Amino acid sequence: MNTQEYFGAHARSDGFICAVCGAEVSDGFICAVCGAEVLAQGAGTKHRNHCPRCLCSVHLDDTLPGDRAANCNGVMRPVAVQVKKNGEWAIMHRCEKCGRLSANRIAADDDPLSLLSLALRPLCSLPFPPEHIAAYYRAEAGLPAVRAETDAIGHESSGKK
């Protein structure tokens, strides 16, 4: 699906021209990933570029927000949250088709649980077993290691009762 087909099929007809970059800005669209109706109102920006429910986007912009100059049209999945110097959050999207990364400001109506889930994602997939954290700090402090015991169903415990 190209940009024209996407906006021809999904955009409302009452768009406007952005005073900053001169691009036509759609009033809303249907999310290509979750099917939610997404309205520009409530977003806090003239360039609504992602779904407030699933946080996904479509790779439409090239260099400027709202320029609609990209020819990729791949689905942009949220992969991380970036916190800028001023404390403002941005969603990092990666295009499934071409791999391009882009940062998009969060919108006022973005689902807070989706944002929190995205921000906490790295803590849910640590690059090491969490039980190694305690062992590391015990070793750093010169304390003896705690011998792990296994309960009746095979789970390790610290040995403390």
Backbone as numpy.savetxt, mean C-alpha at the origin, in Angstrom:
# Nx Ny Nz CAx CAy CAz Cx Cy Cz
-6.11 -3.60 -21.37 -6.97 -2.42 -21.37 -6.07 -1.19 -21.37
-6.28 -0.29 -22.31 -5.48 0.93 -22.34 -6.14 2.03 -21.52
-5.44 3.14 -21.36 -5.92 4.24 -20.53 -7.28 4.74 -21.00
-7.45 4.90 -22.30 -8.71 5.41 -22.84 -9.85 4.45 -22.54
-9.61 3.13 -22.71 -10.64 2.14 -22.42 -10.99 2.15 -20.93
-9.95 2.24 -20.08 -10.18 2.22 -18.64 -11.07 3.38 -18.22
-10.70 4.59 -18.62 -11.48 5.74 -18.21 -12.78 5.85 -19.00
-12.80 5.36 -20.23 -14.04 5.36 -20.99 -15.08 4.47 -20.35
-14.63 3.35 -19.82 -15.56 2.39 -19.20 -15.86 2.72 -17.75
-14.93 3.34 -17.05 -15.07 3.48 -15.61 -15.26 4.90 -15.09
-14.88 5.89 -15.86 -14.94 7.26 -15.35 -16.34 7.85 -15.49
-16.66 8.75 -14.63 -17.90 9.50 -14.76 -17.66 10.60 -15.79
-18.72 11.12 -16.29 -18.59 12.11 -17.37 -18.35 13.52 -16.89
-18.46 13.76 -15.58 -18.35 15.13 -15.08 -16.96 15.43 -14.53
-15.91 15.19 -15.34 -14.54 15.46 -14.92 -14.24 16.95 -14.97
-13.04 17.33 -14.53 -12.63 18.73 -14.57 -11.17 18.80 -14.94
-10.67 20.00 -15.22 -9.27 20.21 -15.60 -8.50 20.68 -14.36
-7.38 20.02 -14.08 -6.56 20.38 -12.92 -5.87 21.72 -13.19
-5.96 22.63 -12.23 -5.35 23.94 -12.36 -3.83 23.87 -12.27
-3.30 22.80 -11.68 -1.85 22.66 -11.51 -1.18 22.16 -12.78
-1.68 21.04 -13.31 -1.00 20.44 -14.46 -1.82 20.46 -15.75
-3.09 20.86 -15.69 -3.91 20.93 -16.89 -4.51 19.62 -17.32
-4.31 18.55 -16.55 -4.84 17.24 -16.92 -6.33 17.16 -16.58
-7.04 16.38 -17.38 -8.45 16.13 -17.05 -8.49 15.13 -15.90
-9.27 15.44 -14.90 -9.33 14.61 -13.71 -10.73 14.04 -13.60
-10.82 12.75 -13.49 -12.10 12.09 -13.38 -12.70 12.29 -11.99
-14.01 12.34 -11.93 -14.70 12.49 -10.66 -14.72 11.18 -9.89
-14.53 10.08 -10.55 -14.56 8.79 -9.87 -14.30 7.66 -10.84
-14.20 6.44 -10.29 -13.95 5.26 -11.11 -14.37 4.03 -10.33
-14.41 2.91 -11.01 -14.66 1.63 -10.38 -13.31 0.95 -10.23
-12.98 0.51 -9.01 -11.68 -0.12 -8.77 -11.55 -1.38 -9.63
-10.44 -1.48 -10.36 -10.18 -2.62 -11.23 -9.86 -3.88 -10.43
-9.56 -3.76 -9.13 -9.18 -4.91 -8.32 -10.34 -5.41 -7.47
-10.96 -4.52 -6.68 -12.01 -4.97 -5.75 -13.42 -4.59 -6.19
-13.55 -3.75 -7.24 -14.86 -3.38 -7.75 -15.56 -2.26 -7.00
-14.89 -1.65 -6.03 -15.52 -0.56 -5.27 -15.70 0.67 -6.14
-16.81 1.39 -5.93 -17.00 2.67 -6.60 -16.18 3.70 -5.83
-15.27 4.37 -6.51 -14.36 5.31 -5.88 -14.68 6.71 -6.37
-14.99 7.59 -5.43 -15.32 8.97 -5.75 -14.16 9.88 -5.40
-14.00 10.95 -6.16 -12.93 11.91 -5.88 -13.22 12.70 -4.61
-14.51 12.95 -4.34 -14.88 13.70 -3.14 -14.44 12.91 -1.91
-13.91 13.63 -0.94 -13.48 12.99 0.30 -12.05 12.56 0.29
-11.40 12.59 -0.87 -10.02 12.14 -0.97 -9.04 13.18 -0.47
-9.42 14.45 -0.53 -8.52 15.52 -0.11 -7.49 15.87 -1.17
-7.69 15.43 -2.40 -6.75 15.70 -3.49 -7.51 15.75 -4.80
-6.95 16.44 -5.79 -7.57 16.47 -7.12 -7.20 15.24 -7.93
-6.14 14.56 -7.55 -5.67 13.40 -8.30 -5.92 12.14 -7.50
-7.13 11.64 -7.54 -7.48 10.39 -6.87 -6.79 9.28 -7.64
-5.84 8.59 -7.02 -5.06 7.61 -7.77 -5.09 6.21 -7.21
-5.89 5.96 -6.18 -5.98 4.59 -5.67 -7.32 4.38 -4.98
-7.67 3.14 -4.82 -8.92 2.76 -4.18 -8.77 2.91 -2.67
-9.72 3.57 -2.00 -9.60 3.73 -0.55 -9.87 2.44 0.21
-10.45 1.44 -0.45 -10.76 0.18 0.23 -9.58 -0.79 0.16
-9.10 -1.11 -1.04 -8.01 -2.10 -1.16 -6.66 -1.44 -1.39
-6.62 -0.12 -1.57 -5.41 0.68 -1.76 -4.69 0.43 -3.09
-5.31 -0.35 -3.99 -4.70 -0.62 -5.29 -4.95 0.54 -6.24
-4.17 0.56 -7.31 -4.25 1.60 -8.31 -4.04 0.97 -9.68
-4.11 1.78 -10.72 -3.77 1.34 -12.07 -2.65 2.25 -12.55
-1.65 1.69 -13.21 -0.49 2.45 -13.67 -0.89 3.31 -14.86
-1.33 4.54 -14.56 -1.77 5.47 -15.60 -0.84 6.67 -15.73
-0.30 7.15 -14.61 0.53 8.35 -14.63 1.99 7.99 -14.87
2.68 8.87 -15.60 4.09 8.64 -15.90 4.99 9.45 -14.96
5.07 10.76 -15.17 5.97 11.57 -14.35 5.25 12.53 -13.42
4.06 13.00 -13.80 3.31 13.95 -12.97 1.99 13.33 -12.53
1.56 13.63 -11.31 0.24 13.15 -10.89 -0.84 13.66 -11.84
-1.65 12.74 -12.34 -2.74 13.13 -13.24 -2.35 13.28 -14.69
-1.07 13.00 -15.07 -0.68 13.21 -16.47 -1.23 12.13 -17.41
-1.58 10.98 -16.87 -2.15 9.86 -17.65 -1.31 9.52 -18.87
0.03 9.65 -18.73 0.93 9.44 -19.86 1.58 8.05 -19.89
1.34 7.23 -18.88 1.94 5.89 -18.88 1.19 5.00 -19.86
1.91 4.13 -20.53 1.29 3.21 -21.48 1.15 1.80 -20.91
1.48 1.62 -19.65 1.51 0.30 -19.03 0.12 -0.22 -18.67
-0.63 0.53 -17.87 -1.97 0.18 -17.42 -2.02 -1.07 -16.55
-0.89 -1.44 -15.94 -0.86 -2.57 -15.03 -1.48 -2.21 -13.68
-1.84 -3.24 -12.92 -2.36 -3.02 -11.58 -1.20 -2.65 -10.66
-1.38 -1.58 -9.91 -0.38 -1.12 -8.94 -0.83 -1.61 -7.57
-0.09 -2.56 -6.99 -0.42 -3.11 -5.68 0.34 -2.36 -4.59
-0.31 -2.12 -3.45 0.41 -1.49 -2.34 1.40 -2.47 -1.75
2.64 -2.03 -1.54 3.67 -2.91 -1.00 4.24 -2.42 0.32
4.07 -1.13 0.62 4.64 -0.59 1.86 4.05 0.79 2.12
4.34 1.29 3.31 3.99 2.66 3.68 5.29 3.41 3.89
5.35 4.62 3.38 6.51 5.49 3.57 6.05 6.65 4.44
6.86 7.01 5.44 6.56 8.17 6.26 7.54 9.27 5.86
7.00 10.37 5.36 7.84 11.47 4.89 8.37 12.29 6.06
9.31 13.18 5.80 9.93 14.00 6.84 8.90 14.77 7.67
7.84 15.22 7.01 6.82 16.01 7.71 5.79 15.13 8.44
5.99 13.81 8.42 5.10 12.89 9.10 3.96 12.38 8.24
3.83 12.92 7.03 2.77 12.48 6.13 3.07 11.08 5.60
2.03 10.27 5.51 2.18 8.91 5.00 1.97 8.88 3.49
2.68 7.99 2.84 2.48 7.72 1.41 2.45 6.21 1.23
1.66 5.76 0.27 1.58 4.34 -0.06 2.56 4.07 -1.19
3.42 3.09 -1.01 4.32 2.66 -2.07 3.62 1.59 -2.89
3.46 1.85 -4.19 2.83 0.91 -5.10 3.88 0.31 -6.03
3.70 -0.96 -6.37 4.55 -1.61 -7.38 3.63 -2.13 -8.49
3.97 -1.79 -9.71 3.18 -2.24 -10.86 3.44 -3.72 -11.11
2.35 -4.50 -11.20 2.49 -5.93 -11.45 2.96 -6.22 -12.87
2.78 -5.29 -13.77 3.14 -5.51 -15.17 4.58 -5.11 -15.47
4.98 -3.90 -15.07 6.32 -3.41 -15.43 7.27 -3.29 -14.23
6.77 -3.44 -13.01 7.62 -3.39 -11.83 7.92 -2.00 -11.28
7.41 -0.96 -11.92 7.71 0.41 -11.46 7.16 0.64 -10.06
7.96 1.33 -9.25 7.55 1.73 -7.91 7.15 3.19 -7.93
6.11 3.54 -7.18 5.72 4.93 -7.05 5.14 5.17 -5.67
5.29 6.39 -5.20 4.74 6.79 -3.91 3.52 7.66 -4.16
2.44 7.36 -3.46 1.21 8.13 -3.58 0.74 8.53 -2.19
0.45 9.81 -2.03 -0.04 10.29 -0.74 -1.29 9.52 -0.34
-1.44 9.27 0.95 -2.68 8.66 1.38 -3.79 9.68 1.22
-5.00 9.19 1.10 -6.16 10.07 0.94 -6.95 10.09 2.24
-7.71 11.14 2.42 -8.46 11.34 3.65 -9.44 10.21 3.92
-9.95 9.56 2.88 -10.95 8.52 3.07 -10.39 7.10 2.93
-9.07 6.94 2.94 -8.48 5.60 2.88 -8.87 4.81 4.12
-9.11 3.52 3.93 -9.50 2.65 5.03 -8.36 2.55 6.04
-8.59 2.98 7.29 -7.50 2.97 8.28 -6.96 1.57 8.57
-7.82 0.56 8.56 -7.34 -0.80 8.82 -6.48 -1.32 7.67
-6.81 -0.94 6.44 -5.97 -1.34 5.30 -4.60 -0.68 5.39
-4.58 0.60 5.78 -3.30 1.30 5.94 -2.48 0.69 7.07
-3.11 0.41 8.20 -2.40 -0.18 9.33 -1.89 -1.57 8.98
-2.70 -2.35 8.29 -2.27 -3.68 7.87 -1.04 -3.60 6.96
-1.05 -2.64 6.05 0.09 -2.44 5.15 1.33 -2.02 5.93
1.16 -1.12 6.90 2.29 -0.64 7.69 2.88 -1.74 8.57
2.04 -2.65 9.05 2.51 -3.72 9.94 2.98 -4.97 9.21
2.78 -5.02 7.91 3.13 -6.21 7.13 4.57 -6.70 7.38
5.58 -5.82 7.46 6.94 -6.32 7.70 7.09 -7.05 9.05
6.31 -6.64 10.04 6.42 -7.29 11.35 5.79 -8.67 11.36
4.95 -8.95 10.37 4.30 -10.26 10.27 5.13 -11.25 9.48
6.19 -10.80 8.87 7.06 -11.70 8.09 8.52 -11.35 8.37
8.91 -11.57 9.61 10.29 -11.27 10.01 11.28 -12.14 9.25
12.47 -11.65 8.98 13.47 -12.44 8.26 14.21 -13.42 9.16
13.74 -13.57 10.39 14.35 -14.48 11.36 13.25 -14.94 12.32
13.43 -16.07 12.98 12.43 -16.53 13.95 12.37 -15.57 15.15
11.17 -15.17 15.58 11.05 -14.19 16.68 11.72 -14.66 17.98
11.75 -15.96 18.22 12.37 -16.45 19.45 13.88 -16.18 19.49
14.47 -15.87 18.35 15.90 -15.54 18.32 16.19 -14.17 18.93
15.18 -13.31 19.00 15.38 -11.98 19.57 15.79 -12.09 21.03
15.04 -12.87 21.81 15.35 -13.03 23.23 16.72 -13.67 23.41
17.02 -14.68 22.60 18.32 -15.35 22.70 19.46 -14.39 22.39
19.28 -13.54 21.41 20.30 -12.56 21.03 20.60 -11.63 22.20
19.55 -11.06 22.79 19.76 -10.11 23.88 20.28 -10.78 25.15
19.91 -12.03 25.38 20.47 -12.76 26.52 21.98 -12.94 26.30
22.37 -13.31 25.09 23.79 -13.50 24.78 24.55 -12.18 24.88
23.95 -11.09 24.38 24.58 -9.77 24.46 24.81 -9.34 25.91
23.88 -9.72 26.77 23.98 -9.33 28.19 24.84 -10.31 28.98
25.33 -11.35 28.32 26.16 -12.34 29.01 25.37 -13.30 29.87
24.09 -13.41 29.64 23.23 -14.32 30.39 23.22 -15.69 29.73
23.00 -16.74 30.53 22.96 -18.09 29.92 21.71 -18.25 29.05
21.82 -19.08 28.07 20.68 -19.35 27.19 19.62 -20.13 27.95
18.38 -19.90 27.60 17.28 -20.65 28.20 17.01 -21.85 27.32
17.01 -23.05 27.95 16.78 -24.28 27.20 15.29 -24.38 26.86
14.99 -24.53 25.59 13.60 -24.64 25.17 13.09 -26.05 25.43
11.87 -26.15 25.91 11.21 -27.42 26.11 10.05 -27.52 25.14
9.66 -28.74 24.82 8.55 -28.96 23.91 7.38 -29.51 24.70
6.18 -28.92 24.47 5.00 -29.41 25.17 4.45 -30.65 24.45
3.31 -31.14 24.90 2.74 -32.37 24.38 2.40 -32.32 22.90
2.16 -31.14 22.35 1.80 -31.06 20.92 2.93 -30.49 20.07
4.12 -30.37 20.64 5.27 -29.99 19.85 5.64 -28.53 19.83
4.94 -27.68 20.59 5.29 -26.26 20.63 6.42 -26.04 21.63
7.35 -25.18 21.24 8.44 -24.86 22.15 7.98 -23.87 23.19
8.46 -24.03 24.41 8.19 -23.06 25.47 9.52 -22.66 26.08
9.50 -21.63 26.90 10.74 -21.13 27.47 11.25 -21.99 28.62
10.44 -22.95 29.04 10.85 -23.77 30.18 10.35 -23.24 31.48
9.79 -22.04 31.49 9.25 -21.44 32.70 7.83 -21.92 32.90
7.44 -22.14 34.11 6.08 -22.58 34.43 5.34 -21.51 35.16
